[in-house]
Amino acid sequence: MRAQASGSLWEIPLIRLLTAFADTFQKRTVKMPKETLQHTMRSKVRVFEDGGIRLLRKGQKGLIHAIFSRFGLVLILLLLQVGLLFSIFRWFGNLWPHYFGGSVVVTSAMVIYLLNSKMDNSAKITWMVVVAIAPVVGIPMFFYVKSNFGHNILRKRLLELEDQLRGWLPQSQKAMEQLKALEPGAASLAKYLYGRGGGFPVYQNTAMTYFPGGEAKFEELLRQLETAEEYIFVEYFIIDEGLMWGKILEVLARKALQGVDVRVMYDGTCEFSTLPRNYPRLLETLNIQCKVFSPVQPFVSTHYNYRDHRKILVIDGRVGFTGGVNLADEYINHIQKHGRWKDAAVMLEGEAVRSLTAQFLQMWGILKEPEYEQFLTRPIPVPENAKGVAAPYGDCPLDGERVGEMVYIDLLNRARKYVHIITPYLILDGELETALRFAAERGVDVHLILPGVPDKQFAYALAKTHYKALLSSGVKISEWTPGFTHAKLVVMDGVEAVVGTINLDYRSLYHHFENAVWMRRVGSIRDMETDFQDTLARCRTVEATLQSVWQGKKLLRLMGLLLKVIAPLM
């Protein structure tokens, strides 16, 4: 799609163009009409026929650009370090035959150590296999990973922020008493979320709107952004220039020039393919503050294993969005990379938005003092259609608590009728697999919907390795044939549900910063169950046979069996 701009405009370097644009309007206030801002913006930045704006020119994103940019240099330095580490391991490995007896003793001691460690049983088995096959390489690698070299400072800072946050998110005793009266089990889960789970309270006075896809969320998001008067906080795993981000960015730019505090944060993995390293500076020329979580640096570290997978957008502290939908065109089916994209999102209005605001401020404040008092003490209007209770919560991989997994297991253990799940990935540890199977064996209708068209072949293969055991216990599995399901949705007995960013895989449950919303007796839960049934109507039922599970794909089966050994490390 061609930009509508004068020819002379393109002769100006982009940075200078945007800087001039920002300088021109820095002193203008909210008194400027929306139409005037839009008209002037059209003459100063790349404006497309869809009404959105773009900051990048052709060729400024993607793998090729990354290779030949500063990021490419960083990547080369990282690869050289990895090569050096493996060379060292290999050098020691060449000496292994001379120390056979010692290796046996050391390996035996390592196995005993692993058996008595606190890690997940699946991870224990993986490391024992690695150590048994290649002790000289496996043992140093284990202790290198265990040391978490490079992120100890981050861990300490996040734990400090978590402790500080508890004082700004008090638990309403009225809400807790209501839960205890209605469902003691739900009250126990709420107690966990506010205690060991990270200090996230359960709220009343909150309205929920469920979106069964990215298109519906996108439409409502644009409407809500136009209402912003004080601030807009944006935190997403993936941002990519195109129709979706372009139209959102156009609103953000206008609002920032009107004096609204606009902040954008995205994960550093975007530097691999979607956004160049200088993108934060481009946003800042539009008066938009921007931070990148864990940008790639030329140092090998386990720090890169921990990614910001959250998806949070907050407007004035009164409206919040979360779910699986990132800010890229495949999430609204403007482009289709893996067939039709199925996703899920939710909009919160009311008191529960406060927890979403707090989670954003926590990540934003890693390198400075958090602004809890400024943004968490403001009154939040109560919407007319508020019903039930809700608890937005986060999961930090550095605090030792697997909050996302504990919530899923609790729902499975308390279910009496059904647990309906949509998830893009299924790479389970022993605890979650046992919970799924036990619920089905108790007579609960446990039904999983997974993608029919995968986005990652290795994840697709690993998911299928769990099918046989789950099906043998009575768990139902279906695959959505039109394309890829990216939704993270759990509905329990029609009265409780979870919508968020947390997949049923090791990365989400152990290694990523995640967020979700647990809710009970909320009207939109009915919409979620309806969406599950509508999605199910376009699914293939997986039978408990090799032909049905693997569909005759022998190479895929072999890949799954081999990768299963190292699944906890992926």
Buried (B, 14 or more C-beta within 10 A) or exposed (E): EEBEBEEEEEEEEBEEBBBEBBEEBEEBEEEBEEEEBBEBBBEBBBBBEBBBBBBBEEEBBBEEBBEEBEBBEBBEBBEEBEEEBEEEBEEBBEEBEEBEEEBEEBBEEBBEEBEEEEBBEBBBBBBBEBBEEBBBBBBBBBEBEEEBBBBEEBBEBBBEBBEBBBEBBEBBEEBBEBBBEBBEBBBBBBBBBBEEBBBBBBBBBBBBBBBBBBBBBBEBBBEBBEEBEBBBBBBBBBBBBBBBBBBBBBBBBBBBBBEBBBBBBBBBBBBEEBBBBBBBBBBBBBBBBBBBBBBBBEEBBBBBBBBBBBBBBBBBBBBBBBBBBBBBBBBBBBBBEBBBBBBBBBBBBBBBBBBBBBBBBBBBBBEEEBEBEEBBEEEBEBBEEBBBBBBBBBBBBBBEBBBBBBBBBBBBBBBEEBBBBBBBBBBBBEBBBBBBBBBBEEEBBBBBBBBBBBBBBBBBBBBBBBBEBBBEBBBBBBBBEBBBBBBBBBBBBBBBBBBBBBBBBBBBBBBBBBBBBBBBBBBBBEBBBBBBEEBBEBBEEBEEEEEBBBEEBEEBBEBBEEBBEEBBBB
